Amino acid sequence: MASTSITEASLTAALKERLKAVHVEVTDMSGGCGQSFTSLIVSPEFAGKNSLKRHRLVNAALKEEIAQIHAWSAKCQSPEEYEKERAATGGNDGPPLDGTTCGKVDGVSQ
C-alpha cells in the first residue's frame, strides 16, 4: 500500500478480506487525521490461539497499514468468544475507548 490514506473503512475491508473476519469495528482515535486506531476483530482464524498469536496474525495482515500510522490497538476474539461476551454485556462489545470522549482522544479538536 503506497502512501494511500488509512481509514476506518480501509482497515475494516483489509481485516475482513485477509483474516476472514466475520465482525470488525475500527475507530479512528486521532480526531480524524487517520494516525491512531482501535479495533474489535472477530475471526474464526483466532480459535485456539492465545492473545499473542492473534495479535501477530493481525499485525502480519496489516503490516503495510500499521507502518503508516502512529498507534494501533486490537481486541481479537473468536466468534464463540464474541457471542459469549455479547450475551454477557448486552451487546456493548465495541473496541476499547479508554482515554476518549465519544471515540475521539480527549483534547483533540477536529
N, CA, C and O atoms as a GROMACS GRO file, in nm:
protein
  440
    1MET      N    1   0.085  -0.117   0.000
    1MET     CA    2   0.000   0.000   0.000
    1MET      C    3   0.089   0.123   0.000
    1MET      O    4   0.151   0.152   0.102
    2ALA      N    5   0.097   0.194  -0.106
    2ALA     CA    6   0.189   0.306  -0.120
    2ALA      C    7   0.121   0.437  -0.086
    2ALA      O    8   0.036   0.484  -0.161
    3SER      N    9   0.157   0.494   0.024
    3SER     CA   10   0.118   0.627   0.068
    3SER      C   11  -0.028   0.663   0.043
    3SER      O   12  -0.058   0.778   0.011
    4THR      N   13  -0.118   0.569   0.058
    4THR     CA   14  -0.260   0.598   0.049
    4THR      C   15  -0.311   0.626   0.189
    4THR      O   16  -0.249   0.586   0.288
    5SER      N   17  -0.421   0.695   0.197
    5SER     CA   18  -0.479   0.730   0.326
    5SER      C   19  -0.536   0.606   0.396
    5SER      O   20  -0.607   0.526   0.335
    6ILE      N   21  -0.503   0.592   0.522
    6ILE     CA   22  -0.556   0.482   0.601
    6ILE      C   23  -0.684   0.533   0.669
    6ILE      O   24  -0.683   0.637   0.735
    7THR      N   25  -0.792   0.459   0.652
    7THR     CA   26  -0.921   0.498   0.710
    7THR      C   27  -0.982   0.380   0.785
    7THR      O   28  -0.936   0.267   0.774
    8GLU      N   29  -1.086   0.410   0.861
    8GLU     CA   30  -1.162   0.304   0.928
    8GLU      C   31  -1.211   0.202   0.824
    8GLU      O   32  -1.201   0.081   0.845
    9ALA      N   33  -1.263   0.253   0.713
    9ALA     CA   34  -1.318   0.166   0.609
    9ALA      C   35  -1.211   0.079   0.544
    9ALA      O   36  -1.234  -0.039   0.519
   10SER      N   37  -1.094   0.138   0.516
   10SER     CA   38  -0.989   0.059   0.450
   10SER      C   39  -0.934  -0.049   0.543
   10SER      O   40  -0.903  -0.159   0.498
   11LEU      N   41  -0.921  -0.017   0.671
   11LEU     CA   42  -0.875  -0.118   0.767
   11LEU      C   43  -0.979  -0.228   0.785
   11LEU      O   44  -0.944  -0.346   0.792
   12THR      N   45  -1.105  -0.191   0.792
   12THR     CA   46  -1.212  -0.289   0.807
   12THR      C   47  -1.214  -0.384   0.687
   12THR      O   48  -1.223  -0.506   0.705
   13ALA      N   49  -1.206  -0.331   0.568
   13ALA     CA   50  -1.206  -0.413   0.447
   13ALA      C   51  -1.086  -0.507   0.444
   13ALA      O   52  -1.100  -0.625   0.410
   14ALA      N   53  -0.969  -0.457   0.480
   14ALA     CA   54  -0.848  -0.540   0.481
   14ALA      C   55  -0.860  -0.654   0.581
   14ALA      O   56  -0.822  -0.767   0.551
   15LEU      N   57  -0.912  -0.626   0.699
   15LEU     CA   58  -0.927  -0.730   0.802
   15LEU      C   59  -1.028  -0.836   0.760
   15LEU      O   60  -1.006  -0.955   0.782
   16LYS      N   61  -1.138  -0.794   0.701
   16LYS     CA   62  -1.238  -0.891   0.656
   16LYS      C   63  -1.182  -0.981   0.547
   16LYS      O   64  -1.207  -1.102   0.546
   17GLU      N   65  -1.106  -0.922   0.456
   17GLU     CA   66  -1.050  -1.000   0.346
   17GLU      C   67  -0.935  -1.089   0.392
   17GLU      O   68  -0.932  -1.208   0.360
   18ARG      N   69  -0.841  -1.033   0.465
   18ARG     CA   70  -0.717  -1.104   0.497
   18ARG      C   71  -0.728  -1.201   0.614
   18ARG      O   72  -0.654  -1.300   0.619
   19LEU      N   73  -0.819  -1.175   0.707
   19LEU     CA   74  -0.834  -1.263   0.824
   19LEU      C   75  -0.969  -1.335   0.825
   19LEU      O   76  -1.003  -1.402   0.922
   20LYS      N   77  -1.045  -1.320   0.718
   20LYS     CA   78  -1.178  -1.380   0.712
   20LYS      C   79  -1.263  -1.339   0.834
   20LYS      O   80  -1.340  -1.419   0.888
   21ALA      N   81  -1.247  -1.215   0.875
   21ALA     CA   82  -1.318  -1.164   0.992
   21ALA      C   83  -1.468  -1.158   0.964
   21ALA      O   84  -1.511  -1.115   0.857
   22VAL      N   85  -1.545  -1.202   1.062
   22VAL     CA   86  -1.690  -1.202   1.048
   22VAL      C   87  -1.752  -1.076   1.110
   22VAL      O   88  -1.868  -1.044   1.082
   23HIS      N   89  -1.675  -1.007   1.192
   23HIS     CA   90  -1.720  -0.881   1.252
   23HIS      C   91  -1.597  -0.796   1.278
   23HIS      O   92  -1.500  -0.843   1.337
   24VAL      N   93  -1.601  -0.670   1.235
   24VAL     CA   94  -1.489  -0.578   1.256
   24VAL      C   95  -1.545  -0.441   1.292
   24VAL      O   96  -1.635  -0.390   1.225
   25GLU      N   97  -1.491  -0.383   1.398
   25GLU     CA   98  -1.520  -0.244   1.432
   25GLU      C   99  -1.386  -0.173   1.444
   25GLU      O  100  -1.302  -0.212   1.524
   26VAL      N  101  -1.367  -0.070   1.364
   26VAL     CA  102  -1.244   0.010   1.370
   26VAL      C  103  -1.285   0.153   1.401
   26VAL      O  104  -1.376   0.207   1.338
   27THR      N  105  -1.218   0.214   1.498
   27THR     CA  106  -1.247   0.351   1.537
   27THR      C  107  -1.120   0.435   1.525
   27THR      O  108  -1.016   0.401   1.581
   28ASP      N  109  -1.132   0.546   1.452
   28ASP     CA  110  -1.022   0.642   1.439
   28ASP      C  111  -1.018   0.724   1.567
   28ASP      O  112  -1.110   0.800   1.596
   29MET      N  113  -0.911   0.708   1.644
   29MET     CA  114  -0.897   0.776   1.772
   29MET      C  115  -0.819   0.906   1.760
   29MET      O  116  -0.794   0.973   1.861
   30SER      N  117  -0.780   0.943   1.639
   30SER     CA  118  -0.690   1.056   1.619
   30SER      C  119  -0.763   1.187   1.588
   30SER      O  120  -0.699   1.285   1.549
   31GLY      N  121  -0.892   1.189   1.604
   31GLY     CA  122  -0.964   1.311   1.573
   31GLY      C  123  -0.984   1.332   1.424
   31GLY      O  124  -1.012   1.443   1.379
   32GLY      N  125  -0.969   1.224   1.347
   32GLY     CA  126  -0.994   1.231   1.204
   32GLY      C  127  -0.871   1.236   1.115
   32GLY      O  128  -0.885   1.234   0.993
   33CYS      N  129  -0.751   1.242   1.173
   33CYS     CA  130  -0.632   1.252   1.087
   33CYS      C  131  -0.579   1.115   1.044
   33CYS      O  132  -0.486   1.108   0.964
   34GLY      N  133  -0.637   1.006   1.095
   34GLY     CA  134  -0.600   0.873   1.049
   34GLY      C  135  -0.466   0.823   1.099
   34GLY      O  136  -0.397   0.750   1.027
   35GLN      N  137  -0.429   0.860   1.220
   35GLN     CA  138  -0.300   0.818   1.273
   35GLN      C  139  -0.308   0.726   1.394
   35GLN      O  140  -0.206   0.673   1.438
   36SER      N  141  -0.428   0.707   1.450
   36SER     CA  142  -0.443   0.623   1.568
   36SER      C  143  -0.578   0.552   1.561
   36SER      O  144  -0.683   0.616   1.548
   37PHE      N  145  -0.574   0.419   1.571
   37PHE     CA  146  -0.696   0.340   1.558
   37PHE      C  147  -0.705   0.236   1.669
   37PHE      O  148  -0.604   0.186   1.718
   38THR      N  149  -0.827   0.205   1.708
   38THR     CA  150  -0.854   0.093   1.797
   38THR      C  151  -0.956   0.005   1.726
   38THR      O  152  -1.033   0.052   1.642
   39SER      N  153  -0.955  -0.124   1.760
   39SER     CA  154  -1.043  -0.213   1.684
   39SER      C  155  -1.090  -0.333   1.766
   39SER      O  156  -1.030  -0.372   1.866
   40LEU      N  157  -1.200  -0.388   1.719
   40LEU     CA  158  -1.252  -0.516   1.765
   40LEU      C  159  -1.257  -0.604   1.641
   40LEU      O  160  -1.322  -0.568   1.543
   41ILE      N  161  -1.189  -0.718   1.646
   41ILE     CA  162  -1.182  -0.807   1.531
   41ILE      C  163  -1.230  -0.945   1.574
   41ILE      O  164  -1.177  -1.003   1.669
   42VAL      N  165  -1.329  -0.998   1.504
   42VAL     CA  166  -1.382  -1.131   1.533
   42VAL      C  167  -1.355  -1.218   1.411
   42VAL      O  168  -1.406  -1.192   1.302
   43SER      N  169  -1.275  -1.322   1.432
   43SER     CA  170  -1.237  -1.408   1.320
   43SER      C  171  -1.225  -1.553   1.366
   43SER      O  172  -1.175  -1.580   1.474
   44PRO      N  173  -1.272  -1.646   1.282
   44PRO     CA  174  -1.252  -1.787   1.316
   44PRO      C  175  -1.104  -1.825   1.314
   44PRO      O  176  -1.067  -1.929   1.369
   45GLU      N  177  -1.020  -1.742   1.251
   45GLU     CA  178  -0.876  -1.766   1.249
   45GLU      C  179  -0.816  -1.760   1.391
   45GLU      O  180  -0.708  -1.813   1.414
   46PHE      N  181  -0.886  -1.696   1.485
   46PHE     CA  182  -0.835  -1.680   1.622
   46PHE      C  183  -0.864  -1.799   1.712
   46PHE      O  184  -0.806  -1.811   1.819
   47ALA      N  185  -0.954  -1.887   1.670
   47ALA     CA  186  -0.994  -2.001   1.754
   47ALA      C  187  -0.872  -2.085   1.790
   47ALA      O  188  -0.794  -2.124   1.704
   48GLY      N  189  -0.858  -2.114   1.919
   48GLY     CA  190  -0.750  -2.199   1.966
   48GLY      C  191  -0.615  -2.130   1.978
   48GLY      O  192  -0.516  -2.194   2.014
   49LYS      N  193  -0.609  -1.999   1.948
   49LYS     CA  194  -0.484  -1.926   1.957
   49LYS      C  195  -0.486  -1.833   2.078
   49LYS      O  196  -0.590  -1.778   2.115
   50ASN      N  197  -0.368  -1.817   2.141
   50ASN     CA  198  -0.361  -1.724   2.254
   50ASN      C  199  -0.354  -1.580   2.202
   50ASN      O  200  -0.346  -1.557   2.081
   51SER      N  201  -0.358  -1.485   2.293
   51SER     CA  202  -0.362  -1.343   2.258
   51SER      C  203  -0.242  -1.301   2.173
   51SER      O  204  -0.259  -1.228   2.075
   52LEU      N  205  -0.125  -1.346   2.208
   52LEU     CA  206  -0.005  -1.309   2.133
   52LEU      C  207  -0.013  -1.357   1.988
   52LEU      O  208   0.019  -1.282   1.896
   53LYS      N  209  -0.054  -1.481   1.968
   53LYS     CA  210  -0.064  -1.535   1.832
   53LYS      C  211  -0.172  -1.462   1.751
   53LYS      O  212  -0.155  -1.440   1.631
   54ARG      N  213  -0.280  -1.424   1.816
   54ARG     CA  214  -0.386  -1.349   1.748
   54ARG      C  215  -0.334  -1.213   1.702
   54ARG      O  216  -0.356  -1.173   1.588
   55HIS      N  217  -0.264  -1.144   1.792
   55HIS     CA  218  -0.212  -1.012   1.757
   55HIS      C  219  -0.104  -1.022   1.649
   55HIS      O  220  -0.092  -0.933   1.565
   56ARG      N  221  -0.027  -1.128   1.652
   56ARG     CA  222   0.072  -1.147   1.545
   56ARG      C  223   0.004  -1.167   1.410
   56ARG      O  224   0.053  -1.117   1.309
   57LEU      N  225  -0.107  -1.239   1.408
   57LEU     CA  226  -0.183  -1.256   1.284
   57LEU      C  227  -0.232  -1.122   1.230
   57LEU      O  228  -0.221  -1.093   1.111
   58VAL      N  229  -0.287  -1.041   1.321
   58VAL     CA  230  -0.338  -0.910   1.282
   58VAL      C  231  -0.224  -0.821   1.231
   58VAL      O  232  -0.236  -0.758   1.127
   59ASN      N  233  -0.115  -0.818   1.307
   59ASN     CA  234  -0.003  -0.733   1.267
   59ASN      C  235   0.055  -0.775   1.132
   59ASN      O  236   0.095  -0.690   1.053
   60ALA      N  237   0.060  -0.905   1.107
   60ALA     CA  238   0.109  -0.953   0.977
   60ALA      C  239   0.012  -0.916   0.865
   60ALA      O  240   0.054  -0.877   0.756
   61ALA      N  241  -0.118  -0.928   0.893
   61ALA     CA  242  -0.219  -0.897   0.792
   61ALA      C  243  -0.220  -0.748   0.757
   61ALA      O  244  -0.250  -0.711   0.643
   62LEU      N  245  -0.188  -0.664   0.854
   62LEU     CA  246  -0.192  -0.519   0.833
   62LEU      C  247  -0.052  -0.456   0.836
   62LEU      O  248  -0.038  -0.339   0.870
   63LYS      N  249   0.048  -0.533   0.801
   63LYS     CA  250   0.187  -0.486   0.812
   63LYS      C  251   0.208  -0.350   0.744
   63LYS      O  252   0.262  -0.258   0.806
   64GLU      N  253   0.166  -0.337   0.620
   64GLU     CA  254   0.187  -0.212   0.547
   64GLU      C  255   0.106  -0.096   0.606
   64GLU      O  256   0.156   0.016   0.615
   65GLU      N  257  -0.017  -0.124   0.645
   65GLU     CA  258  -0.102  -0.019   0.702
   65GLU      C  259  -0.048   0.028   0.837
   65GLU      O  260  -0.041   0.149   0.862
   66ILE      N  261  -0.010  -0.066   0.922
   66ILE     CA  262   0.040  -0.030   1.055
   66ILE      C  263   0.169   0.052   1.045
   66ILE      O  264   0.194   0.138   1.129
   67ALA      N  265   0.249   0.026   0.945
   67ALA     CA  266   0.374   0.102   0.926
   67ALA      C  267   0.347   0.249   0.894
   67ALA      O  268   0.434   0.333   0.913
   68GLN      N  269   0.226   0.280   0.847
   68GLN     CA  270   0.193   0.417   0.808
   68GLN      C  271   0.121   0.497   0.916
   68GLN      O  272   0.100   0.617   0.900
   69ILE      N  273   0.082   0.432   1.026
   69ILE     CA  274   0.007   0.503   1.129
   69ILE      C  275   0.088   0.510   1.257
   69ILE      O  276   0.189   0.440   1.273
   70HIS      N  277   0.044   0.594   1.349
   70HIS     CA  278   0.116   0.616   1.474
   70HIS      C  279   0.082   0.512   1.581
   70HIS      O  280   0.170   0.464   1.651
   71ALA      N  281  -0.046   0.478   1.593
   71ALA     CA  282  -0.086   0.387   1.701
   71ALA      C  283  -0.198   0.294   1.655
   71ALA      O  284  -0.287   0.333   1.579
   72TRP      N  285  -0.191   0.169   1.704
   72TRP     CA  286  -0.288   0.067   1.667
   72TRP      C  287  -0.312  -0.022   1.788
   72TRP      O  288  -0.216  -0.069   1.849
   73SER      N  289  -0.437  -0.047   1.822
   73SER     CA  290  -0.468  -0.146   1.925
   73SER      C  291  -0.582  -0.233   1.873
   73SER      O  292  -0.669  -0.187   1.799
   74ALA      N  293  -0.580  -0.358   1.914
   74ALA     CA  294  -0.679  -0.452   1.864
   74ALA      C  295  -0.727  -0.544   1.976
   74ALA      O  296  -0.648  -0.595   2.056
   75LYS      N  297  -0.856  -0.563   1.979
   75LYS     CA  298  -0.917  -0.665   2.065
   75LYS      C  299  -0.956  -0.777   1.970
   75LYS      O  300  -1.037  -0.756   1.880
   76CYS      N  301  -0.900  -0.895   1.991
   76CYS     CA  302  -0.919  -1.008   1.898
   76CYS      C  303  -0.999  -1.118   1.966
   76CYS      O  304  -0.963  -1.165   2.074
   77GLN      N  305  -1.107  -1.160   1.902
   77GLN     CA  306  -1.192  -1.265   1.958
   77GLN      C  307  -1.232  -1.365   1.850
   77GLN      O  308  -1.244  -1.330   1.733
   78SER      N  309  -1.251  -1.489   1.894
   78SER     CA  310  -1.312  -1.589   1.806
   78SER      C  311  -1.462  -1.560   1.803
   78SER      O  312  -1.513  -1.490   1.891
   79PRO      N  313  -1.534  -1.613   1.705
   79PRO     CA  314  -1.679  -1.591   1.702
   79PRO      C  315  -1.749  -1.639   1.830
   79PRO      O  316  -1.843  -1.576   1.877
   80GLU      N  317  -1.703  -1.750   1.886
   80GLU     CA  318  -1.764  -1.802   2.009
   80GLU      C  319  -1.742  -1.707   2.126
   80GLU      O  320  -1.834  -1.682   2.204
   81GLU      N  321  -1.621  -1.653   2.139
   81GLU     CA  322  -1.592  -1.558   2.247
   81GLU      C  323  -1.673  -1.430   2.230
   81GLU      O  324  -1.724  -1.374   2.327
   82TYR      N  325  -1.686  -1.386   2.107
   82TYR     CA  326  -1.762  -1.265   2.077
   82TYR      C  327  -1.909  -1.282   2.118
   82TYR      O  328  -1.967  -1.195   2.183
   83GLU      N  329  -1.968  -1.393   2.078
   83GLU     CA  330  -2.109  -1.417   2.112
   83GLU      C  331  -2.128  -1.430   2.263
   83GLU      O  332  -2.226  -1.378   2.317
   84LYS      N  333  -2.036  -1.496   2.330
   84LYS     CA  334  -2.044  -1.511   2.475
   84LYS      C  335  -2.035  -1.374   2.544
   84LYS      O  336  -2.111  -1.346   2.637
   85GLU      N  337  -1.943  -1.289   2.499
   85GLU     CA  338  -1.929  -1.156   2.558
   85GLU      C  339  -2.051  -1.068   2.528
   85GLU      O  340  -2.097  -0.995   2.614
   86ARG      N  341  -2.101  -1.077   2.406
   86ARG     CA  342  -2.222  -1.000   2.370
   86ARG      C  343  -2.339  -1.037   2.460
   86ARG      O  344  -2.414  -0.951   2.505
   87ALA      N  345  -2.353  -1.167   2.486
   87ALA     CA  346  -2.462  -1.213   2.574
   87ALA      C  347  -2.443  -1.160   2.716
   87ALA      O  348  -2.539  -1.122   2.782
   88ALA      N  349  -2.319  -1.157   2.761
   88ALA     CA  350  -2.289  -1.112   2.898
   88ALA      C  351  -2.300  -0.961   2.914
   88ALA      O  352  -2.335  -0.913   3.022
   89THR      N  353  -2.270  -0.885   2.808
   89THR     CA  354  -2.268  -0.739   2.818
   89THR      C  355  -2.392  -0.673   2.757
   89THR      O  356  -2.404  -0.550   2.759
   90GLY      N  357  -2.481  -0.752   2.704
   90GLY     CA  358  -2.600  -0.696   2.643
   90GLY      C  359  -2.571  -0.624   2.512
   90GLY      O  360  -2.644  -0.533   2.474
   91GLY      N  361  -2.465  -0.665   2.443
   91GLY     CA  362  -2.434  -0.607   2.314
   91GLY      C  363  -2.336  -0.491   2.318
   91GLY      O  364  -2.300  -0.438   2.214
   92ASN      N  365  -2.293  -0.450   2.437
   92ASN     CA  366  -2.196  -0.340   2.449
   92ASN      C  367  -2.057  -0.399   2.436
   92ASN      O  368  -1.989  -0.424   2.536
   93ASP      N  369  -2.013  -0.422   2.312
   93ASP     CA  370  -1.893  -0.502   2.287
   93ASP      C  371  -1.791  -0.433   2.198
   93ASP      O  372  -1.704  -0.501   2.144
   94GLY      N  373  -1.797  -0.304   2.182
   94GLY     CA  374  -1.709  -0.234   2.090
   94GLY      C  375  -1.563  -0.236   2.132
   94GLY      O  376  -1.528  -0.291   2.236
   95PRO      N  377  -1.480  -0.174   2.051
   95PRO     CA  378  -1.338  -0.169   2.084
   95PRO      C  379  -1.314  -0.083   2.208
   95PRO      O  380  -1.398   0.001   2.240
   96PRO      N  381  -1.203  -0.104   2.277
   96PRO     CA  382  -1.175  -0.024   2.396
   96PRO      C  383  -1.157   0.123   2.360
   96PRO      O  384  -1.085   0.155   2.265
   97LEU      N  385  -1.221   0.211   2.436
   97LEU     CA  386  -1.213   0.354   2.407
   97LEU      C  387  -1.158   0.432   2.527
   97LEU      O  388  -1.197   0.546   2.549
   98ASP      N  389  -1.070   0.370   2.604
   98ASP     CA  390  -1.012   0.436   2.720
   98ASP      C  391  -0.942   0.564   2.677
   98ASP      O  392  -0.873   0.568   2.575
   99GLY      N  393  -0.960   0.670   2.756
   99GLY     CA  394  -0.895   0.798   2.727
   99GLY      C  395  -0.962   0.877   2.617
   99GLY      O  396  -0.901   0.967   2.558
  100THR      N  397  -1.087   0.844   2.588
  100THR     CA  398  -1.156   0.913   2.480
  100THR      C  399  -1.290   0.966   2.526
  100THR      O  400  -1.343   0.927   2.630
  101THR      N  401  -1.344   1.056   2.445
  101THR     CA  402  -1.479   1.105   2.463
  101THR      C  403  -1.549   1.084   2.331
  101THR      O  404  -1.510   1.142   2.230
  102CYS      N  405  -1.652   1.002   2.330
  102CYS     CA  406  -1.727   0.971   2.208
  102CYS      C  407  -1.636   0.914   2.099
  102CYS      O  408  -1.656   0.942   1.981
  103GLY      N  409  -1.537   0.834   2.138
  103GLY     CA  410  -1.449   0.771   2.041
  103GLY      C  411  -1.336   0.857   1.989
  103GLY      O  412  -1.262   0.815   1.900
  104LYS      N  413  -1.322   0.976   2.042
  104LYS     CA  414  -1.213   1.066   2.000
  104LYS      C  415  -1.124   1.095   2.120
  104LYS      O  416  -1.171   1.102   2.233
  105VAL      N  417  -0.994   1.110   2.093
  105VAL     CA  418  -0.899   1.136   2.200
  105VAL      C  419  -0.932   1.267   2.267
  105VAL      O  420  -0.953   1.367   2.200
  106ASP      N  421  -0.936   1.267   2.402
  106ASP     CA  422  -0.963   1.388   2.477
  106ASP      C  423  -0.864   1.498   2.442
  106ASP      O  424  -0.743   1.472   2.434
  107GLY      N  425  -0.913   1.620   2.420
  107GLY     CA  426  -0.826   1.732   2.393
  107GLY      C  427  -0.788   1.752   2.247
  107GLY      O  428  -0.709   1.841   2.216
  108VAL      N  429  -0.842   1.670   2.157
  108VAL     CA  430  -0.808   1.682   2.015
  108VAL      C  431  -0.926   1.751   1.946
  108VAL      O  432  -1.039   1.704   1.953
  109SER      N  433  -0.897   1.862   1.881
  109SER     CA  434  -1.003   1.931   1.808
  109SER      C  435  -1.010   1.879   1.666
  109SER      O  436  -0.910   1.832   1.611
  110GLN      N  437  -1.128   1.888   1.608
  110GLN     CA  438  -1.143   1.836   1.470
  110GLN      C  439  -1.147   1.945   1.370
  110GLN      O  440  -1.159   1.918   1.251
   0.00000   0.00000   0.00000
